[in-house]
Amino acid sequence: MAVLFPQEAVTRDITVRVAVSYLAEQSAPASGRWFWSYHIRVENGSGRSVQLLSRHWLITDGRGAVHEVRGEGVVGEMPLIAPGASFDYVSGCPLSTPTGSMKGSYRMVDEDGEAFDVTIPSFSLLGPAT
């Protein structure tokens, strides 16, 4: 799994795995725009169903400027993930620098109504070598 998803973090038996790709076809370096897609898999290794309620991202560009993003669910969904199941989605991130990083957390709730935060591992956004 580490080959497909090199970054991972585990919180309360919930594993978040990330794979990132630079998208040259959606980037325009001459115009100061670089774009990445990231594929996230949330795996429920616990014995209880969990629901992903919201996301919190800290996106840092190559100059060190941090952009904070908060929102409900992911890609328009608030997935319910059964024990032993996983949820995958792909999203994207534009930057005005050729490098950066992302990290964050998901707010989850278990079937007993207990809310908790799950760590999204930090991952680098690296454009093509110049």
MOURQUI-V297877 format. One record per backbone hydrogen bond with DSSP energy under -1.0 kcal/mol. CO is the residue of the C=O (numbers start at 1). NH is the residue of the N-H. Records with the same first field share a line. If there is no record, write none. Layout:
CO=NH, NH
This chain:
1=5
7=18
9=16
11=14
13=45
14=11
15=43
16=9
17=41
18=7
19=39
21=37
23=26
24=27
28=31, 33
29=32
33=28
34=95
35=23
36=93
37=21
38=91
39=19
40=89
41=17
42=87
43=15
44=84
49=111
50=81
51=109
53=73
54=107
55=71
56=105
57=69
58=103
59=67
60=101
61=64
65=61
67=59
69=57
71=55
74=77
77=74
79=52
81=50
82=85
85=44
87=42
89=40
91=38
93=36
95=34
98=127
99=62
100=125
101=60
102=123
103=58
104=120
105=56
106=118
107=53, 54
108=116
109=51
110=113
114=110
116=108
118=106
120=104
123=102
125=100
